[in-house]
Amino acid sequence: MGAAYIMTKTGEEAGEKLQSMAVEAEAKGETIYSKVALVLTDLEMPEMDGFTRWRRCLCCQVRR
């Protein structure tokens, strides 16, 4: 069994990718959860650490 994955180099890039995937899913009447089952982050990523990235993801979910 294989798993699809997407890698990014920075926390900011990861956020942009997650946002674009959320928009795609929403356009199809789905949620981001139909596209993404797991997000792994490095806590010391360049530009934005994993803690900040996760807080921003949670804030986006609360606003929807």
N, C-alpha and C positions, 0 to 999 in steps of 0.2 A: 504494500500500500504506500503510495507516494503522497506527498503533501505539496501544494503550491505555496510559494513564498515570494515575498517582495523585500528587498533589502534597500535601505537608504543609508546615506553617510552621516546625516545630521538629524537632530531632533526636529528642526524646522522643516526639513525635507520630508520627514516622516509625517508630520502634521499635515502638510500640503497634500501628500498622497492619500492619507486617510480621509481628508475633506473631499477630495475629488471622487474617491470611491463612495463616500456617503451620498454625494450629489447624484452619481450614476444610479445607485441603488434606489434613491428616492424617486428618480425619474421613472423607474420601472415599478413603482408602488411597493418597493421592498424596504427593508432597513439595512443599515450597515452590517448588522449581525448576520445577514444572509451572505455577505461577502467575506467577512473577517471573523475568525473564531478565536484568534489569539494574537496578542501583540507583545513582543519581547523587546525590551529596550535596555540599553546600557545606561546605567545611572550617571555616567560621566561623559555623555555624548558631546561633541563640539556644538557650539551655538546655543544649545538648550539641553539641559540634563533630563534624564528620564522622569524624575519627579515632576518637573515643570511641564513636560510633554503630557504626562498622564493627567495632571490637574486641568490642563487646557482641553483635553479630550472629554473629561467629565463635565466641564462647564458647557461645552457645545451640546452635549446630550441633554443637560437640564434645560437649556433654552429651547429645544425642539419640542 
